[in-house]
Amino acid sequence: PYEKRARVLGIVEMTWAGGFFIGAPVAGWLISSWGWRTPFWVFAGVSLVALVLFRSFLEPERTDHRERSDRKLVLDRSAVGFLIVSICFMASAELMFISLGAWLEDDFAVKIAGLGGIAAVIGIAELTGEGGTIGLTDRIGKRNALLLGMTIAALGFGSIPLVGDGLVPGLAALFVGIVGFEFTIVSAIPFATEIRPMARTRFLSLMTLAAGIGRAAGAFAGARLYTAFGFAGDAWVAAGLNVVGIAVVLTLIHPDTAGPAKHIDVATAS
């Protein structure tokens, strides 16, 4: 049910952060010990094992009777607003991730093995954000969760230039920003599932496209901002993008979008 969807998705998403939490330090160790090609072979083998397990444990796909392939996808103001928000929060995160390694190495002389340990810290931040989704998103509402997550991300990313040149304060601010981002993206997915329930697959595909555009834009701009202004430039722009996302939610996405009332009406109509 929609009212419990964020909790279930948050639990599933914890496997993503858990994999990052374990895999990133392992990758750093493998690279430092046997070269950069080694993690690809190791993770390819793990992926083959996962493929076998998927075929053994996944249930057959069930089709939602409300969704038909011939349904026309019509984008209203709230739907367009949501896609803009998706671009904003994905671009903000990519800005940070694309320059993170260079910042740590240039400013603090953190080497490859150390980057693996810091990646574990990022994994903990992601787990924290997903835990917040499990505990809060369904309670406060998905739209409010977007606002809360982007506020946390803006405060975290925006604090990085203000905490000085220390590694620990900088990582602490980054940790807060990633918690906010992860809370936002995991809350956004269940929200998106009911914005256009009659054409759910198509709208989720559009969300994925919007997220890809955001990531591409962040990757393109991130290195250039870092070269021109340092990591502080990436951080300020990332914070600003979250502020833009908040403004879009408040002005374009109606409070009743994808809410329980809409969900019930659609189900009843079908």
N, C-alpha and C positions, 0 to 999 in steps of 0.2 A: 504493500500500500504506500501511497505517496507520503503519508504522515510518518512513516518509518523508513523511508527510502534512503535518507542521508545516513542514518545509523548503519544500515547494511552496507552501503557503498563505502563508508568510512572504514569498516572492518576489512572489506576486500582491499581497499587502497593501502592498508597497513602492510600488506605483503610487498607492495612496491617500495615503500620506505625501508622495510626490513631487508629487502634484497639490496638496496643501495647501502644500507648500514653495514652489511656484511661484505658486499661485493667490492665497494670502493677501496677499503683498506687492503683487501686481498689483491686487487688489481695493482695498487701501488707497490705492494710487496713483490708480486710477480714481475713487474716491470724492472724494479731495482735489482732483482736477483737474476732474471733470465732474459730481459729485454722486452721491448714494447709489444712484440708479436704474441708473446705467451698468453696474455689474458684472452685474446681472441680465440685461441684454440681451446682453452679451458672452458670458457663460457659457451662456446659452440657445443661442446660435449654436454654441458649441463642443460642446454636448450633442447638437445635431442632427447635426453631423459625426461624433461618436462613435457615434450610432445607426446611421448608414450603414455605418461601419466594422465594427460588431458583426455586422451582417447578412452582411457579406462574409467575415469571418474566423472566426466562432464555428462549431464543429462541432455537428452534431445532438446532442441530449440522449441520454445512455445511461442506461438504468434498471438499478439494482442488483437482481439476481434475488432477493436475500434480502429485499427490502422489498416489501410488498404493501399496497394501500390498505385492506384489511380487517384488517390487523394491529392488535391492541388495544394501546394504549400503557399500560403498567403502570409506575408510578413507585415504585422502591424507595428505600431510605434514601440511597444514593449519588446517585441522580438528583435527589431533592429537595434534597440538600445542594448539588449543583452549581448548581441554580437559585437558591438562596439566595446562593451565592458570586457568581453573575452580577449579582444585584441590588446586592450590596455594592460590587464594584469599579466598576460603572458609575455608581452613585450618588456614589462618592468622586470620580471624575473630573469628573462634571458639577458637583459643588460647586465645584471649582476653576475650571473653564472659565466658569461662569456669572458669577463675580465678578472674573475676571482683568482684564478691561478697566477696570472701575471702580477696582480696586486700583492699577493702573498709572497711571491718570489722576489719581486723588485723592492718592496718596502721592508720585508721582514726576512728575506733570504731563506724562505721555507723551501726545502727540496722535495723531490718526488715522493719519497717515503713519508715525509711529513704531510704532504697534500692528501695522502690516503687517510691519515688520522683525522685531518680537518674535514674530509668528506664524511667521516663517521659522525662528526658533530652536525653536519647538514642532515644526515639521516635521522638523527635524534630530533632535529627541528621539524622534519617532515612528519615523524611519528607523533610529535606533540600537536601539530596542526590537524592531523587526521583524528587524533584522540578528541580534540575540540569539536570536530565535526560529529563524531559519534555521540558526544554528550550534549551538544548545544544546538546544532542546526535545526533539528526537527522541533525543538522546543521554542526557539525564538523566531522560526520562519526562515525560509531559504533566502528571501530578499534581504531581510535584516542581517542574515549571516554574511551575505556579500558585502554589505556596508561595514560590518564589524571587521571582516577579514582584510579588506582593503585599507581600513583605518590603521589596523595593526601593522600592515606591510608598509604603509606610508611613513608611520612613525619610526619603524625599525630602519628602513633604508635611508630615510632622511636624517637619522641620528648618526650615521657612519661618518660624515664629514665633520660632525660636531664633537666627537669623542677624542679627538687628537690623533696622535700617531701610534698609539699602543695597540698591540696585536689582540690582547684579551678584550679590551673595550670594543674594538672594531668587530671582532667575531661575535661578541654579545649582541651588538646592534644588528649584525647580519642575521644572527639566530632569530631574533624577534621578527625581522622582515620575512624570513623564510617561513616561520610559523604562520604569519598572516597570509602569505601567498598560498601555502598548502591548504589552509582552512578555506580560503576563497575558492580555489579551483575544485576541491572535493565537494564543497557546498553547491557550486555552480552546476555540476553535472545533474544531480537529481532535480534541481530547479528547471534545467533545460528540458528534462523529459516530459514535463507537463505544460510547457509554453505553447507547443503545437502538438498535442497528443494525437490528433488525427493524421498527422504526417511526422511522427516522432523520429523515424530513422532519417528522413531528409533533413529535419532541423538539427538533429545531433551531428549529421555530416557537415552542415553549415557551421556549427559551433567548432567542430574540429578544423575546418578550413580557416575560420577566424583565428583560432588559437595558433595555427600554423603561420598565418600572416603575421601575427604578433611576434612569434618566435623569430621569424625571418627578419623582421624589422629590427628587433632587439639585437640579433646577432650582427646585422649589418652596421648598426649605429654604435654598438657597444665598444668595439675595438677602436673606432674613430674617436669616440668620446674619451676613451682612456688615454689615447695618444695625445689628445689636445688638452684635457683637463685632469687627467688622473682618475683614480677610482671614485673620487668625490663627484666628478661629473656624471658618471654612470649612476651613482647613488641619488643625486638630486633629480635627475630625469626620471629614474624609477619611482621615486616618491611622488613626483608630479603626475606621472601616468596613473597612479592609484588615486590621487585626488581627482583627476579627470574622470576616472571610473566611478567614483563616489557621486560626482555631480551628475553623471549620466543616469545612474540608478535613481537618484532623487527626482530627476526631471523627466525621464522618458519611460521608466519601468513602473507601471501602475502597481500599487500595493497589493491588488487582488490578482496579479498575474500568476498563473499556475498555482493558485491557492486551493485549499480544500474544497471551497464552494464550486470553483470552476471544474475541478476534478470530478466532483460528484455529478455536476450537471452533464458533463460529457458522457460519463458512464451511463447515466439514466437515459440520455437521448438515444444511445445506441441499443 
